Structure formats: C-alpha cells, structure tokens
Amino acid sequence: MSSSNCRCSCRTSNDNSRSTDSSSSSSSRKQHQQQQQQQHQQQQQQQQQQHQQQHQQQHHQQQHHQQQQQQQQQQQHQQQHQQQHHQQQHYQQQQQQHHQQQQHHHHHQQQQHQQQQQQQQQHHQQQQQQQEHAQQQQQQQQQQQQQQQQQQQQQQQQQKQQQQQQEQEQLRHE
C-alpha cells in the first residue's frame, strides 16, 4: 500500500508541473507576439520619420549647393565689395531656410522657388558682365591685329627698300 500511494502522488505532481509549464509557455508566447507587434509598429514609425528627415535634408542640401555655386561664380567675376554683399545675403537665406523648415512643406517649396528666381536673375547679370568682358577682349584682339598689320606694312616697306638697293647695285655693276 505504501508503494502504490507513493506512485500515485508522484504522478499527480508530474501532471501538475506539466500543466503549469504549458500555461507558462502559452503566456510567454502571447507576450512574445505582443512584443513583436510593438517592435514592428515602432520600426514603421522610425522608417517614416527617417524618410521625412532624409527628404528635408536633400531639399536643404540642393539649395545650399546652388548657393555655393553661385557664390563661386560671383567671386570669380565680381569685385570684393560685391562678394561681401553676396555673402551677407547667403547668410540671411540660410536663416530663412531654417525658419521655413519648421513651417509647412508647401511653404518651403514656395521659398525654394523664390530663391531660384533670385539666382536666375543674378546669373543673368553675371552673363552680361561676362559678355562685356568678352567684348573688351575682342577690342584688344582687334588692336593687336591692327598693330600686326602695321608691322607687315613696315616689313613690306623694308623689302621695297632692299629691292631698290639691289637694283641700284645692279645698275652700278652694269
């Protein structure tokens, strides 16, 4: 009797432990699924935020790059006083961009459009200055050509004089 009682009690204890194990494993699975769902939602949110940030950064980098190109062109073709004036404008435009990014994206596009118009106007002025500079170079080239023509005329006169001298010498020999 004592041995059978011991066997029964062992079986019941084993069954109880199995049931607790299965319940704990099911609860842990549920928790794990919930954690996965939460992680998935967080990843989606992070990806969206990253995409928005990248879009704004690209937008800002393009504008900054255009302004730098413009500054380099003006530094090559204008005087130092005008360069300093343009650098001040560049600093103001950066402040406007920073302020504009906090506002709505549509306003940011309008701001970019206005800046592009300003850049096109300034670029047009630079082209006019370059054309004036090219005309000056053409005038200098024309002057050089005139000088060359004068030199050629002088050479022709010298050749004529040499021919006359040779003719005179031939006459003398005869």
Secondary structure as UniProt FT lines:
FT   HELIX           2..77
FT   HELIX           80..102
FT   HELIX           105..173
//
